[in-house]
Structures are given as structure tokens and as C-alpha cells.
Amino acid sequence: MRRSAIHGLAAAVVLAAASAALAGGLRWELGIKTETPTWVKVPDGPGDRTRVVWVGVYTVENKTGETRKPTVRCEIHTDTNKVFRDGGDALAIRAMRKKAGNEDLGTAVDLLKGIDDGKSLRCVATFGAVDDRAKKLELRIYGLHDPVHMVQGKEVHEIRYWSVKYERKGDEFGRTEDPWKTLSSGWVTEEPEKKPEN
């Protein structure tokens, strides 16, 4: 009985050590929560003209044990083979902050400045006028983990992103009235790129 207790204690110590190693920065990964894409209207030239900008709101959480400065990149890929990248549209960011009632809503630039351990930051990405003909889209968020790890003693750079897939019904008319429905979400790992030998 005592021997089992000792083995159990040893296993707990090993587990704690492994957790501490991960928290200490050997390999880190930030938590992520996403919200369904939405839109805002922003001024477009003189008079009352406006344009629609699609935005994605996401929350990044740091429980890695250290402050992190991730280079976060957000993209929308549509079933019409188009890619829309976060453009940091200042007017759209301002409009989304007003819509959300949150002046502290951050951006990828704020994440790059650093997010302390134990903290989270709700951010917005702006994608412009996403294709009205698209019925399906995939939101990809890159930069949420340490891309370097060791395989058989060699450094391997791994591209991994958080993927959320959505669909909407209807035609290309009145697209702001057609809500997106979440189909799936999860981590996607692209083929690792090995660091060239010297």
C-alpha cells in the first residue's frame, strides 16, 4: 500500500514537472474563443454613404506561465476561393467597439505588445466586404502557439492555426440579414517545415 502511494506520488511529481515545463516556455499555446462573424457600417465618402465591413471578434487567454507577445494573423477563406485578411480598418474597429459597448476591445497589434500570464484580451479583426456569393467560410487564426519544436534532435517549424467553419443560407442579396452558423472548430496543423541543415 505504501509502495503504491510512493509510485502515485512519483507520478504526480512527474506530471507537475511536465506541466511546469510547458508553463515555463518549452512550448506554449494560448487559449482562444471566437464569436460568430458580424458586420458594421462605416462612412464611405461624403454625405451619408456607408459601406459594410465584416469583422471577427475573438478572445485570447494566456495561461502559459509567462508574458507572451504573439504575432496573431486572422484570415477568412471562402468557398468561392477568396481570402480576406485582417486589415486593421480603424473605422471598423471604432464602429465595433461602439457596437460591442467595449472601448477596450483590442487588436492583433495589442497582442503583439504583450499579454501577461493569467490575462485575456478580447480582440477584433476586420475583413472588409466578404464575398456576398460565399455560402461557406473558414476563419483561421494563426500565431497562438510556439511554432518551434524538436523532432529527433532537430528543430521543426510547425504551422498550426485555430479553424472555425461557418455556413449561411440564401442568395447574394441582403447578405447582412443571413446569419452564419458554426459547423465545426478545432486546431489544424499544416505540414511541418524542417529547418535546413548547415
Contact map, one row per residue, 1 for C-alpha under 8 A:
111110000000000000000000000000000000000000000000000000000000000000000000000000000000000000000000000000000000000000000000000000000000000000000000000000000000000000000000000000000000000000000000000000
111111000000000000000000000000000000000000000000000000000000000000000000000000000000000000000000000000000000000000000000000000000000000000000000000000000000000000000000000000000000000000000000000000
111111100000000000000000000000000000000000000000000000000000000000000000000000000000000000000000000000000000000000000000000000000000000000000000000000000000000000000000000000000000000000000000000000
111111110000000000000000000000000000000000000000000000000000000000000000000000000000000000000000000000000000000000000000000000000000000000000000000000000000000000000000000000000000000000000000000000
111111111000000000000000000000000000000000000000000000000000000000000000000000000000000000000000000000000000000000000000000000000000000000000000000000000000000000000000000000000000000000000000000000
011111111100000000000000000000000000000000000000000000000000000000000000000000000000000000000000000000000000000000000000000000000000000000000000000000000000000000000000000000000000000000000000000000
001111111110000000000000000000000000000000000000000000000000000000000000000000000000000000000000000000000000000000000000000000000000000000000000000000000000000000000000000000000000000000000000000000
000111111111000000000000000000000000000000000000000000000000000000000000000000000000000000000000000000000000000000000000000000000000000000000000000000000000000000000000000000000000000000000000000000
000011111111100000000000000000000000000000000000000000000000000000000000000000000000000000000000000000000000000000000000000000000000000000000000000000000000000000000000000000000000000000000000000000
000001111111110000000000000000000000000000000000000000000000000000000000000000000000000000000000000000000000000000000000000000000000000000000000000000000000000000000000000000000000000000000000000000
000000111111111000000000000000000000000000000000000000000000000000000000000000000000000000000000000000000000000000000000000000000000000000000000000000000000000000000000000000000000000000000000000000
000000011111111100000000000000000000000000000000000000000000000000000000000000000000000000000000000000000000000000000000000000000000000000000000000000000000000000000000000000000000000000000000000000
000000001111111110000000000000000000000000000000000000000000000000000000000000000000000000000000000000000000000000000000000000000000000000000000000000000000000000000000000000000000000000000000000000
000000000111111111000000000000000000000000000000000000000000000000000000000000000000000000000000000000000000000000000000000000000000000000000000000000000000000000000000000000000000000000000000000000
000000000011111111100000000000000000000000000000000000000000000000000000000000000000000000000000000000000000000000000000000000000000000000000000000000000000000000000000000000000000000000000000000000
000000000001111111110000000000000000000000000000000000000000000000000000000000000000000000000000000000000000000000000000000000000000000000000000000000000000000000000000000000000000000000000000000000
000000000000111111111000000000000000000000000000000000000000000000000000000000000000000000000000000000000000000000000000000000000000000000000000000000000000000000000000000000000000000000000000000000
000000000000011111111100000000000000000000000000000000000000000000000000000000000000000000000000000000000000000000000000000000000000000000000000000000000000000000000000000000000000000000000000000000
000000000000001111111110000000000000000000000000000000000000000000000000000000000000000000000000000000000000000000000000000000000000000000000000000000000000000000000000000000000000000000000000000000
000000000000000111111111000000000000000000000000000000000000000000000000000000000000000000000000000000000000000000000000000000000000000000000000000000000000000000000000000000000000000000000000000000
000000000000000011111111110000000000000000000000000000000000000000000000000000000000000000000000000000000000000000000000000000000000000000000000000000000000000000000000000000000000000000000000000000
000000000000000001111111111100000000000000000000000000000000000100000000000000000000000000000000000000000000000000000000000000000000000000000000000000000000000000000000000000000000000000000000000000
000000000000000000111111111100000000000000000000000000000000001111000000000000000000000000000000000000000000000000000000000000000000000000000000000000000000000000000000000000000000000000000000000000
000000000000000000011111110000000000000000000000000000000000000111000000000000000000000000000000000000000000000000000000000000000000000000000000000000000000000000000000000000000000000000000000000000
000000000000000000001111111100000000000000000000000000000000000111000000000000000000000000000000000000000000000000000000000000000000000000000000000000000000000000000000000000000000000000000000000000
000000000000000000001111111100000000000000000000000000000000000000000000000000000000000000000000000000000000000000000000000000000000000000000000000000000000000000000000000000000000000000000000000000
000000000000000000000110111110000000000000000000000000000000000000000000000000000000000000000000000000000000000000000000000000000000000000000000110110000000000000000000000000000000000000000000000000
000000000000000000000110111111000000000000000000000000000000000100000000000000000000000000000000000000000000000000000000000000000000000000000000110000000000000000000000000000000000000000000000000000
000000000000000000000000001111100000000000000000000000000000010100000000000000000000000000000000000000000000000000000000000000000000000000000001110000000000000000000000000000000000000000000000000000
000000000000000000000000000111110000000000000000000000000001111100000000000000000000000000000000000000000000000000000000000000000000000000000001100000000000000000000000000000000000000000000000000000
000000000000000000000000000011111000000000000000000000000001111000000000000000000000000000000000000000000000000000000000000000000000000000000001000000000000000000000000000000000000000000000000000000
000000000000000000000000000001111100000000000000000000000111100000000000000000000000000000000000000000000000000000000000000000000000000000000000000000000000000001000000000000000000000000000000000000
000000000000000000000000000000111110000000000000000000000111000000000000000000000000000000000000000000000000000000000000000000000000000000000000000000000000000000000000000000000000000000000000000000
000000000000000000000000000000011111000000000000000000011110000000000000000000000000000000000000000000000000000000000000000000000000000000000000000000000000000000000000000000000000000000000000000000
000000000000000000000000000000001111100000000000000000011100000000000000000000000000000000000000000000000000000000000000000000000000000000000000000000000000000000000000000000000000000000000000000000
000000000000000000000000000000000111110000000000000000011000000000000000000000000000000000000000000000000000000000000000000000000000000000000000000000000000000000000000000000000001110000000000000000
000000000000000000000000000000000011111000000000000001111000000000000000000000000000000000000000000000000000000000000000000000000000000000000000000000000000000000000000000000000001000000000000000000
000000000000000000000000000000000001111100000000000001110000000000000000000000000000000000000000000000000000000000000000000000000000000000000000000000000000000000000000000000000000000000000000000000
000000000000000000000000000000000000111110000000000111100000000000000000000000000000000000000000000000000000000000000000000000000000000000000000000000000000000000000000000000010000000000000000000000
000000000000000000000000000000000000011111000000000111100000000000000000000000000000000000010011001000000000000000000000000000000000000000000000000000000000000000000000000000000000000000000000000000
000000000000000000000000000000000000001111100000011110000000000000000000000000000000000000010010000000000000000000000000000000000000000000000000000000000000000000000000000000000000000000000000000000
000000000000000000000000000000000000000111110000011110000000000000000000000000000000000000110010000000000000000000000000000000000000000000000000000000000000000000000000000000000000000000000000000000
000000000000000000000000000000000000000011111001111000000000000000000000000000000000000000100000000000000000000000000000000000000000000000000000000000000000000000000000000000000000000000000000000000
000000000000000000000000000000000000000001111101111000000000000000000000000000000000000000000000000000000000000000000000000000000000000000000000000000000000000000000000000000000000000000000000000000
000000000000000000000000000000000000000000111111110000000000000000000000000000000000000000000000000000000000000000000000000000000000000000000000000000000000000000000000000000000000000000000000000000
000000000000000000000000000000000000000000011111100000000000000000000000000000000000000000000000000000000000000000000000000000000000000000000000000000000000000000000000000000000000000000000000000000
000000000000000000000000000000000000000000001111100000000000000000000000000000000000000000000000000000000000000000000000000000000000000000000000000000000000000000000000000000000000000000000000000000
000000000000000000000000000000000000000000111111110000000000000000000000000000000000000000000000000000000000000000000000000000000000000000000000000000000000000000000000000000000000000000000000000000
000000000000000000000000000000000000000000111111111000000000000000000000000000000000000000000000000000000000000000000000000000000000000000000000000000000000000000000000000000000000000000000000000000
000000000000000000000000000000000000000011111001111100000000000000000000000000000000000000000000000000000000000000000000000000000000000000000000000000000000000000000000000000000000000000000000000000
000000000000000000000000000000000000000011110000111110000000000000000000000000000000000000000000000000000000000000000000000000000000000000000000000000000000000000000000000000000000000000000000000000
000000000000000000000000000000000000001111000000011111000000000000000000000000000000000000000000000000000000000000000000000000011000000000000000000000000000000000000000000000000000000000000000000000
000000000000000000000000000000000000001111000000001111100000000000000000000000000000000000010000000000000000000000000000000001111100000000000000000000000000000000000000000000000000000000000000000000
000000000000000000000000000000000000111100000000000111110000000000000000000000000000000000000000000000000000000000000000000001111100000000000000000000000000000000000000000000000000000000000000000000
000000000000000000000000000000000000111100000000000011111000000000000000000000000000000000010001000000000000000000000000000111110000000000000000000000000000000000000000000000000000000000000000000000
000000000000000000000000000000000111110000000000000001111100000000000000000000000000000000000000000000000000000000000000000111100000000000000000000000000000000000000000000000000000000000000000000000
000000000000000000000000000000000111100000000000000000111110000000000000000000000000000000000000000000000000000000000000011110000000000000000000000000000000000000000000000000000000000000000000000000
000000000000000000000000000000011110000000000000000000011111000000000000000000000000000000000000000000000000000000000000011100000000000000000000000000000000000000000000000000000000000000000000000000
000000000000000000000000000000011100000000000000000000001111100000000000000000000000000000000000000000000000000000000001111000000000000000000000000000000000000000000000000000000000000000000000000000
000000000000000000000000000001111000000000000000000000000111110000000000000000000000000000000000000000000000000000000001111000000000000000000000000000000000000000000000000000000000000000000000000000
000000000000000000000000000001110000000000000000000000000011111000000000000000000000000000000000000000000000000000000111100000000000000000000000000000000000000000000000000000000000000000000000000000
000000000000000000000000000011100000000000000000000000000001111110110000000000000000000000000000000000000000000000111111000000000000000000000000000000000000000000000000000000000000000000000000000000
000000000000000000000010000001100000000000000000000000000000111111000000000000000000000000000000000000000000000000001110000000000000000000000000000000000000000000000000000000000000000000000000000000
000000000000000000000111100111000000000000000000000000000000011111100000000000000000000000000000000000000000000000001100000000000000000000000000000000000000000000000000000000000000000000000000000000
000000000000000000000011100000000000000000000000000000000000011111100000000000000000000000000000000000000000000000001100000000000000000000000000000000000000000000000000000000000000000000000000000000
000000000000000000000011100000000000000000000000000000000000001111110000000000000000000000000000000000000000000000011000000000000000000000000000000000000000000000000000000000000000000000000000000000
000000000000000000000000000000000000000000000000000000000000010111111000000000000000000000000000000000000000000001111000000000000000000000000000000000000000000000000000000000000000000000000000000000
000000000000000000000000000000000000000000000000000000000000010001111100000000000000000000000000000000000000000001111000000000000000000000000000000000000000000000000000000000000000000000000000000000
000000000000000000000000000000000000000000000000000000000000000000111110000000000000000000000000000000000000001111100000000000000000000000000000000000000000000000000000000000000000000000000000000000
000000000000000000000000000000000000000000000000000000000000000000011111000000000000000000000000000000000000001101000000000000000000000000000011100000000000000000000000000000000000000000000000000000
000000000000000000000000000000000000000000000000000000000000000000001111100000000000000000000000000000000001001100000000000000000000000000000111000000000000000000000000000000000000000000000000000000
000000000000000000000000000000000000000000000000000000000000000000000111110000000000000000000000000000000001001100000000000000000000000000001111000000000000000000000000000000000000000000000000000000
000000000000000000000000000000000000000000000000000000000000000000000011111000000000110000000000000000000001000000000000000000000000000000001110000000000000000000000000000000000000000000000000000000
000000000000000000000000000000000000000000000000000000000000000000000001111100000000110000000000000000000000000000000000000010000000000000111100000000000000000000000000000000000000000000000000000000
000000000000000000000000000000000000000000000000000000000000000000000000111110000011110000000000000000000000000000000000000000100000000000111000000000000000000000000000000000000000000000000000000000
000000000000000000000000000000000000000000000000000000000000000000000000011111000011100000000000000000000000000000000000000000100000000011110000000000000000000000000000000000000000000000000000000000
000000000000000000000000000000000000000000000000000000000000000000000000001111101111000000000000000000000000000000000000000000000000000011110000000000000000000000000000000000000000000000000000000000
000000000000000000000000000000000000000000000000000000000000000000000000000111111110000000000000000000000000000000000000000000000010011111000000000000000000000000000000000000000000000000000000000000
000000000000000000000000000000000000000000000000000000000000000000000000000011111100000000000000000000000000000000000000000000000000011110000000000000000000000000000000000000000000000000000000000000
000000000000000000000000000000000000000000000000000000000000000000000000000001111100000000000000000000000000000000000000000000000010110000000000000000000000000000000000000000000000000000000000000000
000000000000000000000000000000000000000000000000000000000000000000000000000011111110000000000000000000000000000000000000000000000000000000000000000000000000000000000000000000000000000000000000000000
000000000000000000000000000000000000000000000000000000000000000000000000000011111111000000000000000000000000000000000000000000000010000000000000000000000000000000000000000000000000000000000000000000
000000000000000000000000000000000000000000000000000000000000000000000000001111001111100000000000000000000000000000000000000000000000000000000000000000000000000000000000000000000000000000000000000000
000000000000000000000000000000000000000000000000000000000000000000000000001110000111110000000000000000000000000000000000000000110100000000000000000000000000000000000000000000000000000000000000000000
000000000000000000000000000000000000000000000000000000000000000000000000111100000011111000000000000000000000000000000000000001100000000000000000000000000000000000000000000000000000000000000000000000
000000000000000000000000000000000000000000000000000000000000000000000000111000000001111100000000000000000000000000000000000011100000000000000000000000000000000000000000000000000000000000000000000000
000000000000000000000000000000000000000000000000000000000000000000000000000000000000111110000000000000000000000000000000000011110000000000000000000000000000000000000000000000000000000000000000000000
000000000000000000000000000000000000000000000000000000000000000000000000000000000000011111001000000000000010000000000000000011000000000000000000000000000000000000000000000000000000000000000000000000
000000000000000000000000000000000000000000000000000000000000000000000000000000000000001111111000000000000000000000000000000001010000000000000000000000000000000000000000000000000000000000000000000000
000000000000000000000000000000000000000000000000000000000000000000000000000000000000000111111100000000000000000000000000000000000000000000000000000000000000000000000000000000000000000000000000000000
000000000000000000000000000000000000000001100000000000000000000000000000000000000000000011111110000000000000000000000000000000000000000000000000000000000000000000000000000000000000000000000000000000
000000000000000000000000000000000000000111000000000010100000000000000000000000000000000011111111000000000000000000000000000001000000000000000000000000000000000000000000000000000000000000000000000000
000000000000000000000000000000000000000000000000000000000000000000000000000000000000000111111111100000000000000000000000000111000000000000000000000000000000000000000000000000000000000000000000000000
000000000000000000000000000000000000000000000000000000000000000000000000000000000000000001111111110000000000000000000000000000000000000000000000000000000000000000000000000000000000000000000000000000
000000000000000000000000000000000000000111000000000000000000000000000000000000000000000000111111111000000000000000000000000000000000000000000000000000000000000000000000000000000000000000000000000000
000000000000000000000000000000000000000100000000000000100000000000000000000000000000000000011111111100000000000000000000000100000000000000000000000000000000000000000000000000000000000000000000000000
000000000000000000000000000000000000000000000000000000000000000000000000000000000000000000001111111111111000000000000000000000000000000000000000000000000000000000000000000000000000000000000000000000
000000000000000000000000000000000000000000000000000000000000000000000000000000000000000000000111111111100000000000000000000000000000000000000000000000000000000000000000000000000000000000000000000000
000000000000000000000000000000000000000100000000000000000000000000000000000000000000000000000011111111000000000000000000000000000000000000000000000000000000000000000000000000000000000000000000000000
000000000000000000000000000000000000000000000000000000000000000000000000000000000000000000000001111111000000000000000000000000000000000000000000000000000000000000000000000000000000000000000000000000
000000000000000000000000000000000000000000000000000000000000000000000000000000000000000000000000111111100000000000000000000000000000000000000000000000000000000000000000000000000000000000000000000000
000000000000000000000000000000000000000000000000000000000000000000000000000000000000000000000000111111111000000000000000000000000000000000000000000000000000000000000000000000000000000000000000000000
000000000000000000000000000000000000000000000000000000000000000000000000000000000000000000000000110011111000000000000000000000000000000000000000000000000000000000000000000000000000000000000000000000
000000000000000000000000000000000000000000000000000000000000000000000000000000000000000000000000100001111100000000000000000000000000000000000000000000000000000000000000000000000000000000000000000000
000000000000000000000000000000000000000000000000000000000000000000000000000000000000000000000000100001111110000000000000111100000000000000000000000000000000000000000000000000000000000000000000000000
000000000000000000000000000000000000000000000000000000000000000000000000000000000000000000000000000000011111111000000000111100000000000000000000000000000000000000000000000000000000000000000000000000
000000000000000000000000000000000000000000000000000000000000000000000000000000000000000100000000000000001111111000000000001110000000000000000000000000000000000000000000000000000000000000000000000000
000000000000000000000000000000000000000000000000000000000000000000000011100000000000000000000000000000000111111100000000001110000000000000000000000000000000000000000000000000000000000000000000000000
000000000000000000000000000000000000000000000000000000000000000000000000000000000000000000000000000000000111111110000000000000000000000000000000000000000000000000000000000000000000000000000000000000
000000000000000000000000000000000000000000000000000000000000000000000000000000000000000000000000000000000111111111000000000000000000000000000000000000000000000000000000000000000000000000000000000000
000000000000000000000000000000000000000000000000000000000000000000001111000000000000000000000000000000000111111111100000100000000000000000000000000000000000000000000000000000000000000000000000000000
000000000000000000000000000000000000000000000000000000000000000000001111000000000000000000000000000000000001111111100000000000000000000000000000000000000000000000000000000000000000000000000000000000
000000000000000000000000000000000000000000000000000000000000000000001000000000000000000000000000000000000000111111100000000000000000000000000000000000000000000000000000000000000000000000000000000000
000000000000000000000000000000000000000000000000000000000000000000111100000000000000000000000000000000000000011111110000000000000000000000000000000000000000000000000000000000000000000000000000000000
000000000000000000000000000000000000000000000000000000000000010000111000000000000000000000000000000000000000001111111011100000000000000000000000000000000000000000000000000000000000000000000000000000
000000000000000000000000000000000000000000000000000000000000010001110000000000000000000000000000000000000000000001111110000000000000000000000000000000000000000000000000000000000000000000000000000000
000000000000000000000000000000000000000000000000000000000000011111110000000000000000000000000000000000000000000000111110000000000000000000000000000000000000000000000000000000000000000000000000000000
000000000000000000000000000000000000000000000000000000000000111110000000000000000000000000000000000000000000000000011111000000000000000000000000000000000000000000000000000000000000000000000000000000
000000000000000000000000000000000000000000000000000000000000111000000000000000000000000000000000000000000000000000111111100000000000000000000000000000000000000000000000000000000000000000000000000000
000000000000000000000000000000000000000000000000000000000011110000000000000000000000000000000000000000000000000000100111110000000000000000000000000000000000000000000000000000000000000000000000000000
000000000000000000000000000000000000000000000000000000000011100000000000000000000000000000000000000000001100001000100011111000000000000000000000000000000000000000000000000000000000000000000000000000
000000000000000000000000000000000000000000000000000000001111000000000000000000000000000000000000000000001100000000000001111100000000000000000000000000000000000000000000000000000000000000000000000000
000000000000000000000000000000000000000000000000000000001111000000000000000000000000000000000000000000001111000000000000111110000000000000000000000000000000000000000000000000000000000000000000000000
000000000000000000000000000000000000000000000000000000111100000000000000000000000000000000001001000000001111000000000000011111000000000000000000000000000000000000000000000000000000000000000000000000
000000000000000000000000000000000000000000000000000000111000000000000000010000000000011100001000000000000011000000000000001111100000000000000000000000000000000000000000000000000000000000000000000000
000000000000000000000000000000000000000000000000000011110000000000000000000000000000111110011000000000000000000000000000000111110000000000000000000000000000000000000000000000000000000000000000000000
000000000000000000000000000000000000000000000000000011110000000000000000001100000001111000000000000000000000000000000000000011111100000000000000000000000000000000000000000000000000000000000000000000
000000000000000000000000000000000000000000000000000111100000000000000000000000000001001010000000000000000000000000000000000001111100000000000000000000000000000000000000000000000000000000000000000000
000000000000000000000000000000000000000000000000000111000000000000000000000000000000000000000000000000000000000000000000000000111111000000000000000000000000000000000000000000000000000000000000000000
000000000000000000000000000000000000000000000000000011000000000000000000000000000001000000000000000000000000000000000000000000111111010000000000000000000000000000000000000000000000000000000000000000
000000000000000000000000000000000000000000000000000000000000000000000000000001010100000000000000000000000000000000000000000000001111110000000000000000000000000000000000000000000000000000000000000000
000000000000000000000000000000000000000000000000000000000000000000000000000000000000000000000000000000000000000000000000000000001111110000000000000000000000000000000000000110100000000000000000000000
000000000000000000000000000000000000000000000000000000000000000000000000000000010000000000000000000000000000000000000000000000000011111000000000000000000000000000000000001100000000000000000000000000
000000000000000000000000000000000000000000000000000000000000000000000000000001110000000000000000000000000000000000000000000000000111111110000000000000000000000000000000000100000000000000000000000000
000000000000000000000000000000000000000000000000000000000000000000000000000001100000000000000000000000000000000000000000000000000000111110000000000000000000000000000011110000000000000000000000000000
000000000000000000000000000000000000000000000000000000000000000000000000000001100000000000000000000000000000000000000000000000000000011111000000000000000000000000001111000000000000000000000000000000
000000000000000000000000000000000000000000000000000000000000000000000000000111100000000000000000000000000000000000000000000000000000011111100000000000000000000000001110000000000000000000000000000000
000000000000000000000000000000000000000000000000000000000000000000000000000111000000000000000000000000000000000000000000000000000000000111110000000000000000000000111100000000000000000000000000000000
000000000000000000000000000000000000000000000000000000000000000000000000011110000000000000000000000000000000000000000000000000000000000011111000000000000000000001111000000000000000000000000000000000
000000000000000000000000000000000000000000000000000000000000000000000000011110000000000000000000000000000000000000000000000000000000000001111100000000000000000011110000000000000000000000000000000000
000000000000000000000000000000000000000000000000000000000000000000000001111000000000000000000000000000000000000000000000000000000000000000111111000000000000000011100000000000000000000000000000000000
000000000000000000000000000000000000000000000000000000000000000000000011110000000000000000000000000000000000000000000000000000000000000000011111000000000000001111000000000000000000000000000000000000
000000000000000000000000000000000000000000000000000000000000000000000111100000000000000000000000000000000000000000000000000000000000000000001111111000000000000110000000000000000000000000000000000000
000000000000000000000000000011100000000000000000000000000000000000000111000000000000000000000000000000000000000000000000000000000000000000001111110000000000000010000000000000000000000000000000000000
000000000000000000000000001111000000000000000000000000000000000000000100000000000000000000000000000000000000000000000000000000000000000000000011111000000000000100000000000000000000000000000000000000
000000000000000000000000001110000000000000000000000000000000000000000000000000000000000000000000000000000000000000000000000000000000000000000011111110000000000000000000000000000000000000000000000000
000000000000000000000000000000000000000000000000000000000000000000000000000000000000000000000000000000000000000000000000000000000000000000000010111110000000111100000000000000000000000000000000000000
000000000000000000000000001000000000000000000000000000000000000000000000000000000000000000000000000000000000000000000000000000000000000000000000011111000011110000000000000000000000000000000000000000
000000000000000000000000001000000000000000000000000000000000000000000000000000000000000000000000000000000000000000000000000000000000000000000000011111100011110000000000000000000000000000000000000000
000000000000000000000000000000000000000000000000000000000000000000000000000000000000000000000000000000000000000000000000000000000000000000000000000111111111000000000000000000000000000000000000000000
000000000000000000000000000000000000000000000000000000000000000000000000000000000000000000000000000000000000000000000000000000000000000000000000000011111111000000000000000000000000000000000000000000
000000000000000000000000000000000000000000000000000000000000000000000000000000000000000000000000000000000000000000000000000000000000000000000000000001111100000000000000000000000000000000000000000000
000000000000000000000000000000000000000000000000000000000000000000000000000000000000000000000000000000000000000000000000000000000000000000000000000001111110000000000000000000000000000000000000000000
000000000000000000000000000000000000000000000000000000000000000000000000000000000000000000000000000000000000000000000000000000000000000000000000000001111111000000000000000000000000000000000000001000
000000000000000000000000000000000000000000000000000000000000000000000000000000000000000000000000000000000000000000000000000000000000000000000000000111101111100000000000000000000000000000000000011000
000000000000000000000000000000000000000000000000000000000000000000000000000000000000000000000000000000000000000000000000000000000000000000000000000111100111110000000000000000000000000000000001111000
000000000000000000000000000000000000000000000000000000000000000000000000000000000000000000000000000000000000000000000000000000000000000000000000001110000011111000000000000000000000000000000001111000
000000000000000000000000000000000000000000000000000000000000000000000000000000000000000000000000000000000000000000000000000000000000000000000000001110000001111100000000000000000000000000001111100000
000000000000000000000000000000000000000000000000000000000000000000000000000000000000000000000000000000000000000000000000000000000000000000000100001000000000111110000000000000000000000000001111000000
000000000000000000000000000000000000000000000000000000000000000000000000000000000000000000000000000000000000000000000000000000000000000000000110101000000000011111000000000000000000000000111100000000
000000000000000000000000000000000000000000000000000000000000000000000000000000000000000000000000000000000000000000000000000000000000000000011111000000000000001111100000000000000000000000111000000000
000000000000000000000000000000010000000000000000000000000000000000000000000000000000000000000000000000000000000000000000000000000000000000111100000000000000000111110000000000000000000011110000000000
000000000000000000000000000000000000000000000000000000000000000000000000000000000000000000000000000000000000000000000000000000000000000001111000000000000000000011111000000000000000000011110000000000
000000000000000000000000000000000000000000000000000000000000000000000000000000000000000000000000000000000000000000000000000000000000000001110000000000000000000001111100000000000000011111000000000000
000000000000000000000000000000000000000000000000000000000000000000000000000000000000000000000000000000000000000000000000000000000000000111100000000000000000000000111110000000000000011110000000000000
000000000000000000000000000000000000000000000000000000000000000000000000000000000000000000000000000000000000000000000000000000000000000111000000000000000000000000011111000000000001111100000000000000
000000000000000000000000000000000000000000000000000000000000000000000000000000000000000000000000000000000000000000000000000000000000001110000000000000000000000000001111100000000001111000000000000000
000000000000000000000000000000000000000000000000000000000000000000000000000000000000000000000000000000000000000000000000000000000000001100000000000000000000000000000111110000000111100000000000000000
000000000000000000000000000000000000000000000000000000000000000000000000000000000000000000000000000000000000000000000000000000000000001000000000000000000000000000000011111000000110000000000000000000
000000000000000000000000000000000000000000000000000000000000000000000000000000000000000000000000000000000000000000000000000000000000001000000000000000000000000000000001111110100100000000000000000000
000000000000000000000000000000000000000000000000000000000000000000000000000000000000000000000000000000000000000000000000000000000000100000000000000000000000000000000000111111100000000000000000000000
000000000000000000000000000000000000000000000000000000000000000000000000000000000000000000000000000000000000000000000000000000000001110000000000000000000000000000000000011111100000000000000000000000
000000000000000000000000000000000000000000000000000000000000000000000000000000000000000000000000000000000000000000000000000000000001000000000000000000000000000000000000011111100000000000000000000000
000000000000000000000000000000000000000000000000000000000000000000000000000000000000000000000000000000000000000000000000000000000000000000000000000000000000000000000000001111111100000000000000000000
000000000000000000000000000000000000000000000000000000000000000000000000000000000000000000000000000000000000000000000000000000000001000000000000000000000000000000000000011111111100000000000000000000
000000000000000000000000000000000000001000000000000000000000000000000000000000000000000000000000000000000000000000000000000000000000000000000000000000000000000000000000000001111110000000000000000000
000000000000000000000000000000000000000000000000000000000000000000000000000000000000000000000000000000000000000000000000000000000000000000000000000000000000000000000000000001111110000000000000000000
000000000000000000000000000000000000000000000000000000000000000000000000000000000000000000000000000000000000000000000000000000000000000000000000000000000000000000000001110001111111000000000000000000
000000000000000000000000000000000000000000000000000000000000000000000000000000000000000000000000000000000000000000000000000000000000000000000000000000000000000000000001100000011111100000000000000000
000000000000000000000000000000000001100000000000000000000000000000000000000000000000000000000000000000000000000000000000000000000000000000000000000000000000000000000111000000000111110000000000000000
000000000000000000000000000000000001000000000000000000000000000000000000000000000000000000000000000000000000000000000000000000000000000000000000000000000000000000000111000000000011111000000000000000
000000000000000000000000000000000001000000000000000000000000000000000000000000000000000000000000000000000000000000000000000000000000000000000000000000000000000000011110000000000001111110000000000000
000000000000000000000000000000000000000000000000000000000000000000000000000000000000000000000000000000000000000000000000000000000000000000000000000000000000000000011110000000000000111110000000000000
000000000000000000000000000000000000000000000000000000000000000000000000000000000000000000000000000000000000000000000000000000000000000000000000000000000000000000011100000000000000011111000000000000
000000000000000000000000000000000000000000000000000000000000000000000000000000000000000000000000000000000000000000000000000000000000000000000000000000000000000001111000000000000000011111100000000000
000000000000000000000000000000000000000000000000000000000000000000000000000000000000000000000000000000000000000000000000000000000000000000000000000000000000000001110000000000000000000111110000000000
000000000000000000000000000000000000000000000000000000000000000000000000000000000000000000000000000000000000000000000000000000000000000000000000000000000000000111100000000000000000000011111000000000
000000000000000000000000000000000000000000000000000000000000000000000000000000000000000000000000000000000000000000000000000000000000000000000000000000000000000111100000000000000000000001111100000000
000000000000000000000000000000000000000000000000000000000000000000000000000000000000000000000000000000000000000000000000000000000000000000000000000000000000011110000000000000000000000000111111000000
000000000000000000000000000000000000000000000000000000000000000000000000000000000000000000000000000000000000000000000000000000000000000000000000000000000000011100000000000000000000000000011111000000
000000000000000000000000000000000000000000000000000000000000000000000000000000000000000000000000000000000000000000000000000000000000000000000000000000000000011000000000000000000000000000001111100000
000000000000000000000000000000000000000000000000000000000000000000000000000000000000000000000000000000000000000000000000000000000000000000000000000000000001111000000000000000000000000000001111110000
000000000000000000000000000000000000000000000000000000000000000000000000000000000000000000000000000000000000000000000000000000000000000000000000000000000001110000000000000000000000000000000011111000
000000000000000000000000000000000000000000000000000000000000000000000000000000000000000000000000000000000000000000000000000000000000000000000000000000000011100000000000000000000000000000000001111100
000000000000000000000000000000000000000000000000000000000000000000000000000000000000000000000000000000000000000000000000000000000000000000000000000000000111100000000000000000000000000000000000111110
000000000000000000000000000000000000000000000000000000000000000000000000000000000000000000000000000000000000000000000000000000000000000000000000000000000000000000000000000000000000000000000000011111
000000000000000000000000000000000000000000000000000000000000000000000000000000000000000000000000000000000000000000000000000000000000000000000000000000000000000000000000000000000000000000000000001111
000000000000000000000000000000000000000000000000000000000000000000000000000000000000000000000000000000000000000000000000000000000000000000000000000000000000000000000000000000000000000000000000000111
